[in-house]
Amino acid sequence: MQICMTRVRLIATRGLEWLSGALLFAMMALTFCDVVGRYIFNAPIFGAAEMIQFLLMGCVFGALGVASVRDSHIAVELISPALEARFPIGHRIFVGLFSLAGLVLVALQLTQIGLHSLTLGRVTVVLEWPIAAIALPSAALCFLAAVLMPLAGRAEP
């Protein structure tokens, strides 16, 4: 069972790394082409800002799963070190449950926004792309991060 979970974790992490990397590369290429088109040819890419927003959201939520499985989120530690020194197991459980609850809450909100947008047929302003096309996949990636989170803190894949 442990080998199976390690393999699932490895496949999910690698997939999310590739997804995030591909989206980041696409965002970079689109930005480069837009800037070149805008300043050299006086012809920017129509809707580039909205496309970049979609790519950024996908990149962030794709990388969220990687950060969750590696337990490498950015943390502000004001009182945490003192609590961790006194209650190491309790601290880890509390932080894990609090983080898990946060991921699930964000995923549920994104799901609600996506389904509501789908029902109303809401679209973006410039390109008229459906809002649900980014909200629902982002919710799925956030749920995946929540599922992968219990595997955090183990050996790096």
C-alpha positions in Angstrom: 0.0 0.0 0.0 2.9 2.4 0.9 4.5 1.7 -2.5 1.2 2.4 -4.3 0.7 5.7 -2.4 4.3 6.8 -3.1 3.7 6.0 -6.8 0.4 8.0 -6.9 2.2 10.9 -5.2 5.1 10.8 -7.6 2.8 10.7 -10.7 0.5 13.5 -9.4 3.5 15.7 -8.4 5.3 15.2 -11.8 2.0 15.9 -13.7 1.4 19.0 -11.7 5.0 20.2 -12.2 4.7 19.7 -16.0 1.3 21.4 -16.1 2.5 24.4 -14.1 5.7 24.6 -16.1 3.9 24.5 -19.5 1.4 27.1 -18.4 4.2 29.3 -17.1 6.1 28.9 -20.4 2.9 29.8 -22.4 2.4 32.8 -20.2 6.0 33.9 -20.8 5.8 33.4 -24.6 2.4 35.2 -24.8 3.7 38.1 -22.8 6.9 38.3 -25.0 4.9 38.2 -28.2 2.4 40.8 -26.9 5.2 43.2 -25.9 7.0 42.7 -29.2 3.8 43.1 -31.1 2.8 46.2 -29.1 6.1 48.1 -29.2 7.7 47.0 -32.5 4.8 46.4 -34.8 2.2 48.5 -33.0 -0.2 45.5 -33.0 -0.7 43.9 -29.6 -2.3 40.5 -29.2 -6.0 41.0 -28.8 -7.1 39.8 -25.3 -3.6 39.0 -24.2 -4.3 40.3 -20.7 -7.2 37.9 -20.2 -5.3 35.0 -21.6 -2.5 35.7 -19.2 -5.0 35.8 -16.3 -6.3 32.4 -17.3 -2.7 31.0 -17.6 -1.7 32.5 -14.3 -4.7 31.0 -12.5 -3.9 27.6 -13.9 -0.3 27.9 -13.0 -1.0 29.0 -9.4 -3.5 26.2 -8.8 -1.3 23.6 -10.5 1.7 24.5 -8.4 -0.5 24.5 -5.2 -0.6 20.7 -5.3 3.1 20.5 -5.6 3.6 22.9 -2.7 1.1 20.9 -0.7 2.7 17.5 -1.3 6.1 18.9 -0.5 5.0 20.9 2.5 6.7 23.9 1.0 4.1 26.6 1.5 5.3 30.1 2.5 4.7 30.4 6.2 4.8 33.4 8.5 6.1 32.1 11.8 5.3 34.6 14.6 4.3 32.3 17.4 4.5 29.0 15.6 8.1 28.1 16.6 7.2 28.5 20.3 4.1 26.4 20.0 5.9 23.8 18.0 8.7 23.5 20.6 6.1 22.9 23.4 3.5 20.8 21.4 5.3 19.4 18.3 2.7 16.7 17.4 -0.3 18.9 18.3 1.1 21.8 16.3 1.7 19.7 13.2 -1.8 18.3 13.4 -3.4 21.7 13.9 -1.5 23.4 11.1 -2.2 20.4 8.8 -6.0 20.5 9.6 -6.1 24.3 9.3 -4.4 24.2 5.9 -6.5 21.4 4.7 -9.7 23.2 5.7 -8.4 26.3 3.9 -7.8 24.3 0.7 -11.2 22.7 0.8 -12.9 26.0 1.5 -11.2 27.7 -1.5 -12.0 24.7 -3.7 -15.7 24.7 -2.6 -15.9 28.5 -3.3 -14.3 28.0 -6.8 -16.8 25.2 -7.5 -19.7 27.4 -6.4 -18.4 30.3 -8.6 -17.8 28.0 -11.5 -21.3 26.3 -11.4 -23.0 29.7 -10.9 -21.1 31.1 -13.9 -22.0 28.1 -15.9 -25.7 28.4 -15.0 -25.7 32.1 -15.9 -23.5 31.8 -18.9 -21.0 34.4 -17.6 -18.1 35.2 -19.9 -15.0 37.3 -19.7 -15.2 40.9 -20.9 -12.9 41.0 -23.9 -12.6 37.4 -25.3 -16.0 36.3 -24.0 -14.5 33.0 -22.7 -16.7 31.2 -20.1 -15.7 32.0 -16.5 -16.5 28.4 -15.6 -13.7 27.2 -18.0 -11.1 28.4 -15.5 -13.0 28.3 -12.2 -14.0 24.6 -12.3 -10.5 23.3 -13.3 -9.0 25.5 -10.7 -11.4 24.0 -8.1 -10.4 20.5 -9.2 -6.7 21.4 -8.9 -7.4 22.8 -5.4 -9.2 19.7 -4.4 -6.3 17.6 -5.7 -3.9 19.7 -3.5 -6.2 18.9 -0.5 -6.1 15.2 -1.4 -2.3 15.3 -1.8 -1.7 17.3 1.4 -1.8 14.3 3.8 1.2 13.0 1.9 3.2 16.1 2.8 6.4 16.0 4.7 7.5 12.6 3.3 10.6 12.1 1.2 10.8 14.2 -2.0 9.7 12.5 -5.2 
